[in-house]
Amino acid sequence: MKNISKDIIYIGVNDKTIDLFESQYKLPKGITYNSYIIKDEKTVIMDTVDKRASDEWLEKLENALNDIKPDYLVVSHLEPDHAYNIETLAKKYPEMKIVGNLRTFSFIPQFFNIPNLEQRKVLVKEGDTLNLGKHTIQFFMAPMVHWPEVMVTYEQTERILFSADAFGKFGTLDAEEQWLPEARRYYINIVGKYGVQVQSLLKKLATLEVRTICPLHGPILTENLQYYIEKYNIWSSYKPEEEGILLAVASIHGNTLDVANKMVKILENKGEKVTLFDLTRGDVAEAVSQAFKYSKLIVAASSYDAGLFTPMENFLNKLKSKNYQNRTVGIVENGTWAPSAGNCMEEIFSQMKNIDLCEPRVTIKSRLNEESQALIEELLKNITNNK
């Protein structure tokens, strides 16, 4: 990737060997660890990278510095995929100051042993600035986006926002794909619980003129920035992006999946936008992302061990943990002798905010019959507002 500007150099690394982010989210196209240098009268390194990318990053760093010793390291976020090399740099450049906030410096000793940290730290708080020469950087706290010590940095001269994990995306920089799907999956699963905190950050950003967004993962954003900001506003407000239905199904032997496929056909004949997601085969993180995308959700699941089939239970608990809310939901359960899935699903939804459960709740005994078919049609009529 080319440099951001004459004075601001990109030194990030693509990682195509990693299969799971945070040991749980699938990475079919890898991920980037982004890092930057601002070269001025004072030289600043903006974050480091993951252990996996250390060697390549250190080589890029040395080439970019070209024998200049850095004056500062700004620590936006202490999660190891961005902070692993802090101790390495601190030992390599003993005169380098470390810039962070109160929470940053409370966490650093838990990860690293940095000599003379107290003398080397530059403690910043909301709105503080650091003059580098032609460039001035300003700090804004962004707690829980997505750790409590997170802060973003605004470069005032070139109007660049170093946004930490905000506006990040799964995938390497050379991945041939649109920004939105993997940015949505990244946001919902990594940051999604903290919508209130993201809203607070967006209000701060609204006071700034931002021409470029430099996140810690994914591409540097330079055009149509309002599009990206609006997506974050929608997601963090827990509003749907689109009118449509996600039909999430967890079927043991295939009968519940057969019902779901019939529901899809009925909905498509009504002109509804519907996506079917098989929770037993698909990536649950993508299912959660799709649930946030659409305005309505139908869940269809088998009963299991007098409870709920595990893939659906995992999905709903993941939704709950990410603050899923403000949606219309339909429930379909299946069971041969003592259907239990419906009660379990309803109980989990009762713990979420502003969930409108659409009637009727449909119970299927093993496979669809005339009675349950009629209930399915009634549910779909009601959830699509009598279409």
CORQUI-V901375 format. One record per residue. N is the residue number from 1. PHI is phi in whole degrees, 0 to 359 (* if undefined). OMEGA is omega in whole degrees, 0 to 359 (none if undefined). Layout:
BEGIN
N & PHI & OMEGA
N & PHI & OMEGA
END
This chain:
BEGIN
1 & * & 179
2 & 285 & 180
3 & 295 & 180
4 & 291 & 177
5 & 201 & 181
6 & 302 & 186
7 & 256 & 185
8 & 241 & 190
9 & 247 & 176
10 & 272 & 179
11 & 230 & 180
12 & 285 & 185
13 & 227 & 170
14 & 278 & 175
15 & 242 & 180
16 & 261 & 182
17 & 262 & 183
18 & 284 & 180
19 & 253 & 182
20 & 227 & 175
21 & 267 & 186
22 & 53 & 178
23 & 59 & 179
24 & 211 & 185
25 & 259 & 184
26 & 295 & 181
27 & 234 & 182
28 & 297 & 179
29 & 237 & 174
30 & 70 & 180
31 & 201 & 173
32 & 253 & 167
33 & 246 & 186
34 & 267 & 178
35 & 211 & 188
36 & 218 & 174
37 & 234 & 170
38 & 252 & 182
39 & 255 & 182
40 & 206 & 174
41 & 303 & 170
42 & 246 & 182
43 & 253 & 185
44 & 237 & 168
45 & 262 & 179
46 & 260 & 176
47 & 70 & 177
48 & 248 & 183
49 & 222 & 181
50 & 292 & 177
51 & 309 & 184
52 & 298 & 186
53 & 249 & 189
54 & 302 & 186
55 & 298 & 180
56 & 297 & 181
57 & 294 & 180
58 & 298 & 177
59 & 293 & 178
60 & 297 & 180
61 & 299 & 181
62 & 296 & 178
63 & 296 & 182
64 & 289 & 180
65 & 290 & 177
66 & 52 & 177
67 & 74 & 173
68 & 281 & 176
69 & 270 & 182
70 & 291 & 178
71 & 272 & 185
72 & 221 & 163
73 & 242 & 175
74 & 269 & 180
75 & 255 & 180
76 & 283 & 191
77 & 201 & 187
78 & 265 & 177
79 & 299 & 189
80 & 302 & 179
81 & 290 & 176
82 & 243 & 191
83 & 244 & 189
84 & 305 & 188
85 & 267 & 178
86 & 300 & 181
87 & 295 & 178
88 & 302 & 180
89 & 294 & 182
90 & 300 & 179
91 & 282 & 181
92 & 289 & 182
93 & 235 & 187
94 & 295 & 178
95 & 270 & 184
96 & 290 & 175
97 & 274 & 179
98 & 246 & 185
99 & 255 & 177
100 & 196 & 179
101 & 257 & 184
102 & 302 & 180
103 & 290 & 177
104 & 305 & 186
105 & 283 & 172
106 & 285 & 182
107 & 270 & 187
108 & 308 & 181
109 & 295 & 177
110 & 287 & 181
111 & 254 & 193
112 & 226 & 172
113 & 248 & 185
114 & 251 & 180
115 & 300 & 174
116 & 57 & 182
117 & 303 & 183
118 & 299 & 180
119 & 280 & 185
120 & 263 & 188
121 & 279 & 171
122 & 245 & 185
123 & 273 & 180
124 & 240 & 177
125 & 228 & 185
126 & 309 & 174
127 & 85 & 180
128 & 296 & 180
129 & 236 & 176
130 & 224 & 182
131 & 274 & 182
132 & 251 & 186
133 & 132 & 174
134 & 287 & 184
135 & 251 & 173
136 & 232 & 178
137 & 252 & 183
138 & 234 & 189
139 & 248 & 177
140 & 230 & 182
141 & 286 & 180
142 & 224 & 184
143 & 300 & 179
144 & 69 & 170
145 & 245 & 12
146 & 231 & 169
147 & 246 & 187
148 & 290 & 182
149 & 266 & 187
150 & 297 & 171
151 & 219 & 175
152 & 249 & 185
153 & 234 & 181
154 & 249 & 177
155 & 270 & 192
156 & 287 & 186
157 & 287 & 182
158 & 260 & 175
159 & 61 & 182
160 & 253 & 176
161 & 257 & 170
162 & 270 & 200
163 & 263 & 183
164 & 56 & 182
165 & 281 & 178
166 & 297 & 180
167 & 66 & 177
168 & 279 & 185
169 & 203 & 169
170 & 289 & 178
171 & 103 & 177
172 & 280 & 184
173 & 293 & 180
174 & 263 & 176
175 & 292 & 181
176 & 273 & 182
177 & 199 & 176
178 & 290 & 180
179 & 292 & 196
180 & 298 & 187
181 & 302 & 182
182 & 280 & 173
183 & 289 & 177
184 & 296 & 181
185 & 298 & 177
186 & 296 & 185
187 & 298 & 186
188 & 301 & 186
189 & 275 & 183
190 & 265 & 187
191 & 246 & 195
192 & 306 & 180
193 & 297 & 193
194 & 254 & 182
195 & 299 & 180
196 & 299 & 181
197 & 291 & 177
198 & 293 & 177
199 & 301 & 178
200 & 298 & 178
201 & 295 & 180
202 & 299 & 177
203 & 295 & 177
204 & 293 & 182
205 & 294 & 181
206 & 297 & 180
207 & 271 & 184
208 & 248 & 169
209 & 271 & 183
210 & 250 & 179
211 & 256 & 181
212 & 216 & 175
213 & 244 & 180
214 & 246 & 180
215 & 277 & 178
216 & 273 & 172
217 & 225 & 174
218 & 87 & 188
219 & 287 & 171
220 & 286 & 185
221 & 258 & 186
222 & 232 & 183
223 & 233 & 175
224 & 50 & 185
225 & 297 & 180
226 & 297 & 177
227 & 300 & 181
228 & 292 & 180
229 & 295 & 179
230 & 293 & 175
231 & 300 & 178
232 & 295 & 178
233 & 294 & 178
234 & 296 & 183
235 & 298 & 184
236 & 283 & 174
237 & 269 & 181
238 & 60 & 174
239 & 260 & 176
240 & 289 & 172
241 & 285 & 187
242 & 222 & 168
243 & 284 & 181
244 & 169 & 186
245 & 232 & 166
246 & 263 & 176
247 & 252 & 183
248 & 262 & 187
249 & 231 & 175
250 & 231 & 187
251 & 242 & 182
252 & 277 & 185
253 & 249 & 175
254 & 110 & 181
255 & 292 & 178
256 & 293 & 176
257 & 294 & 176
258 & 300 & 178
259 & 298 & 181
260 & 298 & 178
261 & 297 & 177
262 & 294 & 177
263 & 296 & 178
264 & 301 & 180
265 & 298 & 178
266 & 297 & 181
267 & 294 & 179
268 & 295 & 177
269 & 293 & 176
270 & 276 & 182
271 & 82 & 181
272 & 275 & 171
273 & 276 & 184
274 & 221 & 175
275 & 239 & 177
276 & 266 & 180
277 & 231 & 178
278 & 273 & 185
279 & 291 & 179
280 & 279 & 183
281 & 242 & 189
282 & 270 & 179
283 & 281 & 184
284 & 299 & 178
285 & 296 & 176
286 & 291 & 178
287 & 298 & 177
288 & 299 & 178
289 & 301 & 180
290 & 293 & 178
291 & 297 & 177
292 & 288 & 182
293 & 295 & 190
294 & 261 & 184
295 & 278 & 184
296 & 223 & 182
297 & 221 & 169
298 & 243 & 178
299 & 247 & 179
300 & 230 & 186
301 & 214 & 174
302 & 279 & 170
303 & 281 & 184
304 & 204 & 179
305 & 51 & 181
306 & 61 & 179
307 & 220 & 186
308 & 238 & 179
309 & 304 & 192
310 & 307 & 181
311 & 301 & 177
312 & 289 & 179
313 & 300 & 178
314 & 298 & 181
315 & 299 & 183
316 & 292 & 177
317 & 293 & 176
318 & 294 & 175
319 & 302 & 181
320 & 300 & 182
321 & 293 & 180
322 & 262 & 174
323 & 69 & 177
324 & 304 & 184
325 & 195 & 174
326 & 60 & 181
327 & 225 & 171
328 & 263 & 188
329 & 229 & 172
330 & 246 & 184
331 & 238 & 175
332 & 232 & 178
333 & 243 & 176
334 & 226 & 177
335 & 192 & 184
336 & 272 & 183
337 & 240 & 181
338 & 213 & 183
339 & 306 & 183
340 & 233 & 187
341 & 297 & 184
342 & 299 & 179
343 & 298 & 180
344 & 296 & 180
345 & 294 & 180
346 & 296 & 179
347 & 296 & 179
348 & 292 & 179
349 & 295 & 180
350 & 295 & 180
351 & 268 & 178
352 & 255 & 184
353 & 270 & 170
354 & 53 & 174
355 & 261 & 180
356 & 263 & 180
357 & 281 & 185
358 & 273 & 177
359 & 270 & 356
360 & 274 & 167
361 & 283 & 189
362 & 261 & 174
363 & 247 & 177
364 & 248 & 175
365 & 260 & 176
366 & 77 & 177
367 & 214 & 184
368 & 294 & 171
369 & 230 & 185
370 & 299 & 182
371 & 295 & 181
372 & 289 & 174
373 & 299 & 179
374 & 296 & 179
375 & 292 & 176
376 & 301 & 181
377 & 297 & 178
378 & 294 & 178
379 & 301 & 182
380 & 292 & 176
381 & 295 & 182
382 & 288 & 183
383 & 286 & 176
384 & 259 & 176
385 & 59 & 172
386 & 69 & 175
387 & 289 & none
END
